[in-house]
Amino acid sequence: MAEAADFQGTSASPARRWLRRTGALLAGAPLLAGLLQLPAASPAEAATASETVAVSVDSLTPSIPTDGDTLTVSGTVTNNGKQAVTDAQVDLRVGQELNTRSGIDTAAKTTGHQPGTDGVPVGGKYVEKFSKLTPGVSESFDISVPVDELDLGGNGIYQFAVSLSGQTAAQPWPQVLGIQRTFLPWQPDGPDTQTKTTVLWPLISTVHMTAQTGSNESQTPVFRDNDLAKELAPGGRLEQMVSLGKDLDVTWVVDPDLLASVDAMTRSYRVQDEDGTTTTAGTRADQELAKQWLAELQDAVADNEVVALPFADPDLASLAHNGTAVTGSLGHLKEATDVAADTVESILHVEPTTDFAWPVDGAVDPSIVKVATSAGADKVIARSDSLDETAGLTYTPSAARPIGSGTTAVVADARLSTAFQGDMTRASTSTLAVQRFLAQSLALNLQTDKQRSIVIAPQRMPTAGQARALAEAVTALQGGGWTEPQDLTEAATAKPDPDATTKVPSASAYPSALRKQELQRSAFEQIAATQDKLDKFKVILSNESRVVTPFGRAMDRGMSTSWRGRGTEAAVYRNDVETYLESLADQVTLIEKSETKLSGRSATIPVTVQNNLVQGVDNLVLRLTSTSPRRLKIGGYAYEEQPVTVSGGHSQTVKFTTSAEANGQAEVIAQLYTEDGQKYGDPVKFDVKVTEFTATVMLVIGGGFLLLVLAGFRMYTQRKRAARAVEENGPDTSDENTDGPENPEGPDDRPTEESGSGAGADDPEQPSDPAPDTPAESADPSGTGERVDR
């Protein structure tokens, strides 16, 4: 942020301050006279010598002193040199007053003793002495001094240093051998104007849940690892965020996925082992941790604003730069936004705000803003090192900036937001960060009499150490007097500064370090492919929500900001989701068939559909297709379809009627389809061997033909005998004679029913139901006897 200046703080010291310091100088005149006889050290030499001993300021209380307070400073001094330091003394020094925020930055980066700017020692009894500091050995110190003895001036920020003076055998004269600077915010007169300050308190974690929900009705969730339980345990990162944040006036920014994951832990769940192939049951102790954490969080947020990010905190910049060209990617962002409010409200019992988007590190460009607002958000949390001021303002403007199309950029202050990055496990690092944070806040307040709204947006996932340092600073800030708390929504709706920049930086200005961490296009393409498989799978399910919901949320997690810098892990997660979905879809399949033999003109072919899912499937169609319809037809055509419905854990056999047109072998293909005509699963191919007339059928036909021939021969011989008898004896007119040609088949010689059926009924070529015969025709011995049988 461009910044020229500054607040108008009173720099004049009281008269007694001048007198005391003048007296100290006069009292030290003999010593000074001796020193004047020594070679004068250059500033560079003084700075180098002052790095011999490491000075650590582990505690400074109170962080913001006021009149009447006693300032207590404690820490350690460590001799990093090769020679012992003798006549060592720890002093407190009040340096020059700092008038700008950039001046604070410069002072914080300065190393080594800087004569003239570090100030003179407070001296007197407010020192700690060591006769000897052995190389490599640390000694602790603890000095308390009344604030009145520091001779601080008017409202402002003062350099404050702890130094170690002594001498070595190589340089046997008193000199500063180590120094550590920090800052004292000082405001005895009270502020002219209070700055409204919004502190975001993020509850965000990495991805913990898989898409798996167990193979039972209860849908037991499966976690990737047990890391979430460690974060919830006493001293863990998330436990610290809640226990520290509950006493602060902050705006909670939560990822609904974290809440859903912890909520899932309160019941039965399972955890993948390291190999990812087996799972173990979550412990009752971890379930209790989850219940306790949620209960404490519910109490903590009851009276504070809660902002819900889209589910799983999607990486907006990755989506904008690499995902928008992939079909369906923005749809996932919309779904993640839509479920956010319900998730938070159902678990925390508060109604969250969902109209804020938070790109990584508040870095924005036009495409990020467009994507961020595409799902319904109209406010984007940016940062001042992205929306850099270009109008030459001498103060930090308010956070809200209208950036067009009804969108507001809420610009967090970069210096305050990044104050607690890095390793905060060391007390000295944390203490210095807290003092610098408070100094920057006071300097900001003293820049102008205009009241402004300032937003502090720390890193998304502070460590436990960072969270403790941030909480300490916010606690001090909210008791410092120059700020008053404000919700994020109030900051976003505050009146914008007309001179503040509203121009969103171009895509080329986006930090290259952040761009290297983004999810690539291939990640979004894989998510789209998984979604396509899910769409095909869900249409056959009787209860699709059992699958659609967990897989939808898993794909949201695949786009999470938490994957930044962990591309390999992100790819493994996406692969696991896709593979698991495929394994479920494969639970509905066709049973393989071996070669089938078809005897006769027609037969049925059974095909079995197996459903190993817990729930039933429907909306499926089984199609059986003959690749050689001239030889074998299915249902009278080349193929036939039948609907399929299979209960969970069961199978169904579907029978198809076939008809043979010719002998030989025909390939048949069984394929499942969804009702909209999409293929489902792999086809099953098998051969059908067609034998239209079998040996048994041929034997029956042959036997019938033989009987027909024999019957005809017998009739022929009878007619011959009858004709010869007529010639020899003349016609026989006796009524008792029934063997004449008028009735050639007497009682003993008629064809029986068995012979009639063999020669006539089984012959498809024989006529049925002939017209009534004339008397002559009735007497014709060549008749088949069919009339007699019926």
Buried (B, 14 or more C-beta within 10 A) or exposed (E): BEBEBBBBBEEEBEEEBEEBBEEBEEEEEEEEEEEEEEEEBEEEEBBBBBBBBBBBBBBBBBBBBEEEBEBBBBBBBBBEBEBBBBBBBBBBBBBBBBBBBBBBBEBBEBEBBBEEEBBBBBBEEBBBEBEEBEEEEBBEBEBEBEBEBBBBBBBBBBBBBBBBBBBBEEBEEBBBBBBBBBBBBBBEEEBBEBBBBBBBBBBBBBBBBBBBBBEEEEBBBBBBBBBBBBBBBEEBBBBBBBBBBBEBBBBBBBBBBBBBBBBBBBEBBBBBEEEEEEBEEBEEEBBEBBBBBBEBBBEBBEEBBBBBBBBBBBBBBBBBBBBBEBEBBBEBBEBBBBBBBEBBBEBBEBEBBBBBBBBBBBBBBBBBBBBBBBBEBBBBBBBBBBBEBEEEBEBBBBBBBEBEEEBBBBBBBBBBBBBBEBEBEEBBBBBBBBBBBBBBBBBBBBBBEEBBBBBBBBBBBBBBBBBBBBBBBBBBBBEBBBBEBBBBBBBBBBEBBEEBBBEBBEEEEBBEEBBEBBBBBEBBBBBBBBBEBBEBBBBBBBEBEBBBEBBBBBBBBBBBBBBBEBBEBBBEBBEBBBEBBEEBBEBBBBEEBEEBEBBBEEBEBEBBBBBBBBBBBBBBBBBBBBBBBEBBBBBEEBBBBBEBBBBBEEEBEBEBBBBBBEEBBBEBBBBBBBEEEEEBBEEBBBBBBBBBEEEEBEEEEEEBBEBBEEBEEEBEEBBEEBEEBEEEEEEEEEEEEEBBBEBBBEEEEBBEEEBBBBBBBEBEEEEEEEEEEEEEEEBBBEBBBBEEBE
